[in-house]
Amino acid sequence: MKRLYFLHGFMGTAETHFQSQLIHLKEEFELVPLDLPGHGSCSTDAGDPYFPSALQWVIERIQEEGKGFLWGLSLGASLAVHTAIKLPQYVEGIILTGYTPRVPESLTEVMNKQYDYFLHIEEHERSLADQFKALHGDRWKSTLRNVLHGMTFHYPALDDEAIEQLTVPTLVLNGSTEKHEREAAIHMKARNAAIQIGLLPNAGHTANMDQPEACSKLASSFLQGL
């Protein structure tokens, strides 16, 4: 049975961000839900800077568990594609959801506002702060700060040369409602014809959660075809 790793997004867990896929795909794949450093059940705290340390952690987990497919959402998608670049012999294919290889300048102001909002989440949305604490324990604030700072001000961009040289089978599975994510999928396909793309209608940044059944079916078709 093929192995499928799940890499969740910002302040989530593999179970909360891939709940539907863990149900729909359990008969087809050996599922390996990974909680990233600082999140959920992971015993490793969030490093600073976050992304390089989290990437190394993911690489080490895959080297320990064995080769397989990676499905990443948002932060997890960035980790998936960079893992595929650094460790192609262990990565049989990747699915990227809620992904863009770079943040457009037009979103800089939005990203800065989002940064400020989440940095003061206890003031803005106490119930969400309580949810973060329930999921990640007392370390939730340091996890939030480290991940938020890294993904806002040091986004792990992928340039066109890296996209063109990507050899691992790739499916970009984004929602259709986010303009920059539609454009990102189309751009990646234009730079590398081997990349497959899918745009899910009535789905946003978390397409796998917005349209879970359709997303799971497309993912399964892609992975089973490899």
Secondary structure per residue as TSV (DSSP state, phi and psi in degrees):
chain	resnum	aa	ss	phi	psi
A	1	M	-	360.0	135.5
A	2	K	-	-71.1	143.7
A	3	R	E	-93.7	135.4
A	4	L	E	-129.9	116.0
A	5	Y	E	-90.6	142.8
A	6	F	E	-114.0	129.5
A	7	L	E	-120.4	113.1
A	8	H	-	-80.7	-179.9
A	9	G	-	-99.8	-170.4
A	10	F	T	-54.6	122.1
A	11	M	T	60.2	22.2
A	12	G	-	-109.3	-167.1
A	13	T	-	-136.4	168.1
A	14	A	H	-60.2	-37.8
A	15	E	H	-71.2	-41.5
A	16	T	H	-74.2	-33.9
A	17	H	H	-90.8	-17.9
A	18	F	S	-127.9	30.6
A	19	Q	H	-55.3	-47.3
A	20	S	H	-66.9	-42.4
A	21	Q	H	-66.5	-33.6
A	22	L	H	-65.3	-24.8
A	23	I	H	-86.6	-49.2
A	24	H	H	-67.8	-29.7
A	25	L	T	-107.3	5.8
A	26	K	T	-67.9	-23.0
A	27	E	T	-86.8	-14.0
A	28	E	T	-101.5	-26.9
A	29	F	S	-137.0	158.2
A	30	E	E	-82.9	108.4
A	31	L	E	-90.3	133.3
A	32	V	E	-126.3	89.8
A	33	P	E	-79.1	121.6
A	34	L	E	-108.0	125.1
A	35	D	-	-87.4	123.6
A	36	L	-	-73.3	161.5
A	37	P	T	-49.6	132.2
A	38	G	T	85.1	-4.3
A	39	H	S	-118.0	143.9
A	40	G	T	50.6	-126.4
A	41	S	T	-88.2	0.2
A	42	C	-	-66.0	130.8
A	43	S	S	-80.5	-11.7
A	44	T	S	-91.7	130.6
A	45	D	-	-78.5	164.6
A	46	A	-	-69.9	124.7
A	47	G	-	-81.8	170.9
A	48	D	S	-140.1	110.7
A	49	P	S	-72.4	150.4
A	50	Y	H	-75.4	-51.4
A	51	F	H	-60.7	-48.3
A	52	P	H	-59.5	-40.4
A	53	S	H	-70.9	-37.8
A	54	A	H	-67.1	-38.3
A	55	L	H	-62.5	-44.0
A	56	Q	H	-63.8	-37.8
A	57	W	H	-62.3	-45.4
A	58	V	H	-61.6	-44.9
A	59	I	H	-59.0	-43.8
A	60	E	H	-66.4	-38.2
A	61	R	H	-63.7	-43.0
A	62	I	H	-69.0	-37.4
A	63	Q	H	-63.6	-33.4
A	64	E	H	-75.8	-45.1
A	65	E	H	-80.1	-35.1
A	66	G	-	118.8	163.6
A	67	K	-	-65.1	158.1
A	68	G	E	178.1	-168.7
A	69	F	E	-93.5	154.2
A	70	L	E	-122.7	132.8
A	71	W	E	-121.8	114.9
A	72	G	E	-117.5	143.2
A	73	L	E	-112.5	122.4
A	74	S	T	56.5	-112.1
A	75	L	H	-51.1	-44.4
A	76	G	H	-63.8	-30.5
A	77	A	H	-68.5	-42.0
A	78	S	H	-60.9	-41.8
A	79	L	H	-65.3	-38.2
A	80	A	H	-64.1	-48.0
A	81	V	H	-70.1	-36.0
A	82	H	H	-72.9	-30.5
A	83	T	H	-65.3	-42.0
A	84	A	H	-62.1	-35.0
A	85	I	H	-71.6	-42.3
A	86	K	H	-81.6	-26.6
A	87	L	-	-135.9	53.9
A	88	P	G	-62.2	-27.1
A	89	Q	G	-69.8	-15.7
A	90	Y	G	-105.0	-9.4
A	91	V	E	-111.9	113.3
A	92	E	E	-86.9	-14.6
A	93	G	E	172.7	155.3
A	94	I	E	-133.4	146.1
A	95	I	E	-118.4	127.3
A	96	L	E	-115.5	118.2
A	97	T	E	-120.8	139.5
A	98	G	S	63.8	39.3
A	99	Y	-	-116.9	142.4
A	100	T	-	-140.2	136.7
A	101	P	S	-70.5	-18.1
A	102	R	S	-153.6	156.3
A	103	V	-	-91.6	119.5
A	104	P	-	-61.0	146.6
A	105	E	G	-57.7	-30.1
A	106	S	G	-63.8	-17.0
A	107	L	G	-99.9	2.3
A	108	T	H	-57.5	-47.5
A	109	E	H	-64.4	-40.4
A	110	V	H	-62.4	-43.9
A	111	M	H	-62.9	-40.3
A	112	N	H	-66.1	-40.2
A	113	K	H	-66.1	-40.5
A	114	Q	H	-62.8	-39.7
A	115	Y	H	-59.3	-49.5
A	116	D	H	-64.1	-39.6
A	117	Y	H	-62.4	-49.8
A	118	F	H	-72.3	-29.8
A	119	L	H	-64.7	-26.3
A	120	H	T	-118.9	40.6
A	121	I	H	-62.8	-29.7
A	122	E	H	-64.6	-30.0
A	123	E	H	-81.8	-37.0
A	124	H	H	-84.6	-37.6
A	125	E	-	-152.6	80.7
A	126	R	H	-58.4	-37.0
A	127	S	H	-64.3	-35.7
A	128	L	H	-71.2	-38.2
A	129	A	H	-60.9	-40.6
A	130	D	H	-64.6	-36.8
A	131	Q	H	-65.1	-42.0
A	132	F	H	-61.0	-42.2
A	133	K	H	-65.2	-39.9
A	134	A	H	-63.9	-37.6
A	135	L	H	-76.7	-40.5
A	136	H	H	-117.4	-2.4
A	137	G	G	78.3	-165.5
A	138	D	G	-66.2	-15.7
A	139	R	G	-82.1	2.2
A	140	W	H	-58.2	-34.9
A	141	K	H	-67.9	-42.6
A	142	S	H	-69.1	-36.0
A	143	T	H	-61.7	-48.7
A	144	L	H	-58.3	-48.7
A	145	R	H	-59.8	-47.6
A	146	N	H	-67.4	-45.2
A	147	V	H	-68.3	-45.5
A	148	L	H	-61.1	-44.6
A	149	H	H	-63.9	-45.6
A	150	G	H	-64.3	-45.4
A	151	M	H	-77.7	-18.9
A	152	T	H	-86.5	-46.2
A	153	F	H	-107.3	-12.0
A	154	H	S	-137.2	50.6
A	155	Y	-	-57.6	132.1
A	156	P	-	-75.7	74.7
A	157	A	-	-67.6	156.6
A	158	L	-	-121.2	117.7
A	159	D	-	-82.0	172.1
A	160	D	H	-61.7	-35.8
A	161	E	H	-63.0	-41.7
A	162	A	H	-65.3	-39.1
A	163	I	H	-63.1	-44.6
A	164	E	H	-64.0	-31.7
A	165	Q	T	-92.5	0.3
A	166	L	-	-67.9	119.5
A	167	T	-	-105.6	-19.3
A	168	V	S	-70.6	133.5
A	169	P	-	-52.0	129.3
A	170	T	E	-133.1	134.7
A	171	L	E	-122.2	119.0
A	172	V	E	-93.2	112.8
A	173	L	E	-118.7	83.2
A	174	N	E	-103.4	165.6
A	175	G	E	-79.9	160.7
A	176	S	S	-92.7	-8.5
A	177	T	S	-87.1	-17.8
A	178	E	-	-94.5	114.2
A	179	K	H	-55.9	-48.2
A	180	H	H	-68.4	-27.1
A	181	E	H	-81.2	-30.9
A	182	R	H	-61.6	-49.1
A	183	E	H	-64.8	-34.8
A	184	A	H	-63.3	-45.2
A	185	A	H	-61.7	-46.0
A	186	I	H	-64.6	-40.5
A	187	H	H	-63.2	-43.9
A	188	M	H	-63.4	-39.9
A	189	K	H	-64.3	-38.2
A	190	A	H	-66.4	-33.3
A	191	R	H	-83.7	-22.8
A	192	N	-	-147.1	102.9
A	193	A	T	-62.9	-21.2
A	194	A	T	-74.7	-19.4
A	195	I	-	-72.3	132.1
A	196	Q	E	-98.4	147.1
A	197	I	E	-132.7	153.3
A	198	G	E	-144.9	136.5
A	199	L	E	-118.7	115.3
A	200	L	E	-87.3	124.2
A	201	P	T	-66.6	148.8
A	202	N	T	57.5	34.4
A	203	A	-	-135.0	143.3
A	204	G	-	-108.5	-139.4
A	205	H	T	-60.3	-37.9
A	206	T	T	-101.6	64.6
A	207	A	H	-58.6	-36.0
A	208	N	H	-69.0	-21.0
A	209	M	H	-93.8	-31.4
A	210	D	H	-74.7	-38.3
A	211	Q	S	-131.4	68.6
A	212	P	H	-61.8	-44.5
A	213	E	H	-69.2	-46.1
A	214	A	H	-62.6	-41.5
A	215	C	H	-64.1	-43.5
A	216	S	H	-63.8	-40.1
A	217	K	H	-64.8	-43.7
A	218	L	H	-64.7	-41.9
A	219	A	H	-62.8	-45.3
A	220	S	H	-62.1	-43.5
A	221	S	H	-60.7	-42.4
A	222	F	H	-64.5	-49.3
A	223	L	H	-68.8	-39.9
A	224	Q	H	-68.3	-21.9
A	225	G	T	-82.3	-6.3
A	226	L	-	-88.1	360.0
